[in-house]
Amino acid sequence: MVTILALAAAVLYGTADFLGGVASRRASVFAVLALTVPAGAAVVIVVALLGEAPGLGSLLGHGLASPASAGGWAAAGWAALSGICGAAGLVAFYAGFAAAPISTVAPVAALVSTVLPVGIAVAGGERLTSHMVAGGLICLAAIVLVSAPPAGRADRDDPGARAAGRRRGLGYGVAAGAGFGLFFLCLKNAGQSGVLWPVAISRTAGTLVAVGIALATGTRPWREGGGTGVIALVSGAVDAAANVCYVLATRAGLFGLAVVITSLYPGMTVLLARWVLGERMRWLQRDGLLLAAVGVVLVAA
């Protein structure tokens, strides 16, 4: 079950990143952030409230505990901290897309966001089988391969400019990965009692950060037209669904296993770029997708 839920989270995170990336090409990073995070918060809060309605709680799942019963103030604090870390990670992630090669930002962020929480989980006593370790290492290699730069102009750029861009991408990727890794850790701690209320608290805290940044920078996201606002809102809703699947995955099995599989999300982003935007895939990216499949099979075994 943990493999299925984590794969669902990876697919949803990858889809949300693709939509957010498309929106960030048409609007400022802060405008996109101020739309995606509140949209996700609204979706989760509505569903969590529906879980409180008589007759609907059992239909949606008894994990939809109220805020008072969802682990107390400690859990609420972890959830709020996860939202702040996640919003900070998104700022670095989208800013990296705008200022550096995506092929550098994406794999670095994915690797850091995997190694950080998994390292802490192993240090805390969580033990992985040899199959899981082998599968996890293969999945990490797959993340790097599927995020390889597309063939074409990028290969002919000035070497000095390309090196500078990759250095910027490394910095943005590390910052984004640290934010996402801390998000994974904090949301895992907040998700031990109840499911949707911790996620709702997390998204609400992230909304406060996103709106605060928009106000501080004078950004007016509601002025975005041409479908950009709609894309950003859909991205936020999909990302919220990914949050729920991720929390369920961490509760269904080993935390480290859930994080490694979830971190395969760049593969979905690459596939959508190929199917929707017609971007060409290099042989490295195709091999990366095959490696990801092998890694998931080993982990599930």
C-alpha positions in Angstrom: 0.0 0.0 0.0 2.8 2.4 0.8 4.2 1.9 -2.7 0.9 2.7 -4.3 0.2 5.8 -2.2 3.8 7.1 -2.7 3.6 6.6 -6.5 0.3 8.5 -6.5 2.0 11.3 -4.6 4.8 11.3 -7.1 2.5 11.5 -10.0 0.5 14.3 -8.4 3.6 16.3 -7.3 5.0 15.9 -10.8 1.8 17.2 -12.4 1.6 20.1 -10.0 5.2 21.1 -10.7 4.6 20.9 -14.4 1.5 23.2 -14.1 3.4 25.5 -11.7 6.3 25.7 -14.1 4.1 26.6 -17.0 2.4 29.3 -15.0 5.8 30.7 -13.8 6.8 31.2 -17.4 3.9 33.6 -17.8 3.9 35.3 -14.5 6.2 36.2 -11.6 7.2 33.5 -9.1 5.4 35.3 -6.2 2.2 35.6 -8.2 2.1 31.9 -8.9 2.9 31.1 -5.3 0.1 33.4 -4.1 -2.4 31.4 -6.2 -1.2 27.8 -5.9 -0.8 27.6 -2.1 -4.2 29.2 -1.1 -5.9 27.0 -3.8 -4.6 23.9 -2.2 -5.5 25.1 1.3 -9.1 25.8 0.2 -9.5 22.3 -1.3 -8.1 20.5 1.8 -10.1 22.6 4.3 -13.4 22.0 2.4 -12.8 18.2 2.3 -11.7 18.2 6.0 -14.9 20.0 7.0 -17.0 17.6 4.9 -15.4 14.8 7.0 -16.9 16.4 10.1 -20.4 16.2 8.6 -22.7 13.3 9.9 -22.5 10.4 7.6 -19.7 11.8 5.5 -16.9 11.1 8.0 -17.1 7.3 7.6 -17.4 7.7 3.8 -14.3 9.9 3.5 -12.4 7.9 6.1 -12.1 8.0 9.9 -8.6 9.5 9.5 -10.3 12.9 9.0 -10.1 13.8 12.7 -11.0 17.3 13.8 -8.2 19.7 14.7 -8.7 19.1 18.4 -8.3 15.3 18.0 -5.6 15.4 15.3 -2.6 15.2 17.7 -3.0 18.3 19.8 -0.9 21.5 19.7 2.3 19.6 19.0 0.9 18.1 15.8 -0.6 21.5 14.8 2.9 23.1 15.3 4.6 20.4 13.1 1.9 20.9 10.5 2.3 24.7 10.5 6.1 24.4 10.3 5.8 22.0 7.3 3.7 24.6 5.5 6.3 27.3 6.1 9.1 25.0 4.9 7.1 23.9 1.9 6.3 27.5 0.8 10.0 28.5 1.2 11.0 25.5 -0.9 8.5 26.5 -3.6 9.9 30.0 -3.7 13.4 28.7 -4.3 12.1 26.1 -6.8 10.2 28.5 -9.0 12.9 31.1 -8.7 15.4 28.5 -9.8 13.3 27.7 -12.8 13.3 31.3 -13.8 17.0 32.0 -13.2 18.8 28.7 -13.9 18.5 25.5 -16.0 15.6 23.4 -14.9 17.8 20.3 -15.6 20.1 21.4 -12.7 17.4 22.7 -10.2 15.1 19.7 -10.4 17.4 16.8 -9.8 19.4 18.6 -7.0 16.1 19.5 -5.3 14.8 16.0 -5.6 18.1 14.5 -4.3 18.4 16.8 -1.3 14.7 16.4 -0.4 15.2 12.6 -0.4 18.6 12.3 1.3 17.8 14.7 4.1 14.6 13.0 5.5 15.8 9.5 4.7 19.1 10.1 6.5 17.3 11.4 9.6 14.9 8.4 9.4 17.8 5.9 9.3 19.6 7.8 12.1 16.4 7.5 14.1 16.4 3.7 13.9 14.4 3.0 10.8 16.0 0.0 9.0 15.6 -0.8 5.3 16.1 -4.2 3.7 18.8 -4.8 1.1 16.1 -4.7 -1.7 14.9 -1.4 -0.5 18.4 0.1 -0.3 19.2 -1.2 -3.8 15.9 0.1 -5.1 16.3 3.4 -3.4 19.8 4.0 -4.9 18.4 3.1 -8.4 15.6 5.6 -7.9 18.1 8.3 -6.9 20.0 7.6 -10.1 16.7 7.7 -12.1 15.9 11.1 -10.6 19.2 12.5 -12.1 18.7 10.9 -15.5 15.1 11.9 -16.0 16.1 15.5 -15.2 18.8 15.6 -17.9 18.7 18.7 -20.1 16.8 18.4 -23.4 18.7 18.0 -26.6 19.1 21.1 -28.7 20.3 24.6 -28.0 21.3 24.1 -24.4 24.2 21.9 -25.7 25.5 24.7 -27.8 25.5 27.5 -25.2 28.6 29.3 -24.2 30.5 27.0 -21.7 31.1 29.9 -19.3 27.5 31.0 -19.2 26.3 27.4 -18.9 28.6 26.8 -15.9 27.4 29.9 -14.2 23.8 28.9 -14.8 24.5 25.5 -13.3 26.1 27.0 -10.2 23.0 29.1 -9.7 20.9 26.1 -10.3 22.9 24.2 -7.7 22.2 26.9 -5.0 18.5 27.1 -5.9 18.2 23.3 -6.0 19.9 22.8 -2.5 17.6 25.5 -1.0 14.5 24.1 -2.6 15.4 20.5 -1.6 16.1 21.5 2.0 12.7 23.2 2.2 11.0 20.2 0.6 12.9 17.7 2.8 11.9 19.6 6.0 8.4 19.7 4.7 8.4 15.9 4.4 9.7 15.5 7.9 7.4 18.0 9.6 4.3 16.7 7.8 5.2 13.2 8.7 5.3 14.1 12.3 2.1 16.0 12.1 0.3 13.2 10.2 0.4 10.5 12.8 -3.1 11.4 14.1 -5.6 12.3 11.5 -4.9 13.0 7.9 -6.5 16.0 6.3 -6.5 18.4 9.3 -2.7 18.4 9.5 -2.4 18.9 5.8 -5.0 21.7 6.0 -3.0 23.4 8.8 0.1 23.0 6.7 -1.4 24.6 3.7 -2.9 27.4 5.7 0.5 28.3 7.2 1.9 28.2 3.7 -0.8 30.5 2.5 0.1 33.1 5.1 3.7 33.0 3.9 2.7 33.2 0.2 0.3 36.0 0.7 2.7 37.9 3.0 5.4 37.7 0.3 2.9 38.9 -2.3 2.0 41.9 -0.2 5.6 42.7 0.7 6.6 42.7 -3.0 3.4 44.5 -4.3 2.4 41.4 -6.3 -1.2 41.3 -7.5 -1.8 37.7 -8.6 -5.5 38.3 -9.3 -4.5 40.4 -12.3 -2.9 37.4 -14.1 -4.9 36.6 -17.2 -4.6 34.4 -20.3 -5.4 31.3 -18.3 -2.3 31.6 -16.1 -4.3 32.1 -13.0 -6.4 29.0 -13.7 -3.3 26.9 -14.3 -1.8 28.1 -11.0 -5.0 27.3 -9.1 -5.2 23.8 -10.6 -1.6 23.3 -9.7 -2.3 24.2 -6.1 -5.3 21.8 -5.9 -3.3 18.9 -7.4 -0.4 19.6 -5.1 -2.8 19.4 -2.1 -4.0 16.0 -3.2 -0.3 14.9 -3.4 0.2 16.1 0.2 -2.7 13.8 1.3 -1.3 10.8 -0.6 2.1 11.4 0.9 0.8 11.6 4.5 -1.2 8.4 3.9 2.0 6.7 2.5 4.1 7.6 5.5 1.4 6.1 7.8 1.1 2.9 5.6 4.7 1.8 5.9 8.3 2.9 6.3 8.9 6.7 6.1 12.2 6.4 4.2 10.5 4.2 1.6 7.6 6.6 1.1 10.0 9.6 0.6 12.2 7.8 -1.9 9.3 6.7 -4.1 7.6 10.1 -3.8 10.8 11.8 -4.9 10.4 10.3 -8.4 8.1 13.2 -9.2 10.4 14.7 -11.8 9.7 11.7 -14.1 6.0 12.8 -14.3 7.0 16.4 -15.0 9.3 15.2 -17.9 6.5 13.0 -19.3 4.0 15.8 -19.3 6.5 18.2 -20.9 6.9 15.5 -23.7 3.1 14.9 -24.1 1.8 18.4 -23.7 4.5 20.7 -24.9 6.1 18.3 -27.4 9.6 18.6 -25.8 12.0 16.0 -27.0 13.3 13.3 -24.6 17.0 12.4 -24.5 18.0 8.8 -24.2 19.2 9.5 -20.7 15.7 10.6 -19.7 14.1 7.4 -21.3 16.7 5.3 -19.5 15.9 7.1 -16.3 12.2 6.3 -16.5 13.1 2.6 -17.0 15.4 2.7 -14.0 12.7 4.3 -12.0 10.4 1.3 -12.8 13.1 -1.1 -11.8 13.8 0.8 -8.6 10.1 0.8 -7.6 9.9 -3.0 -8.2 12.9 -3.6 -6.0 11.5 -1.4 -3.3 8.1 -3.0 -3.4 9.7 -6.5 -3.2 
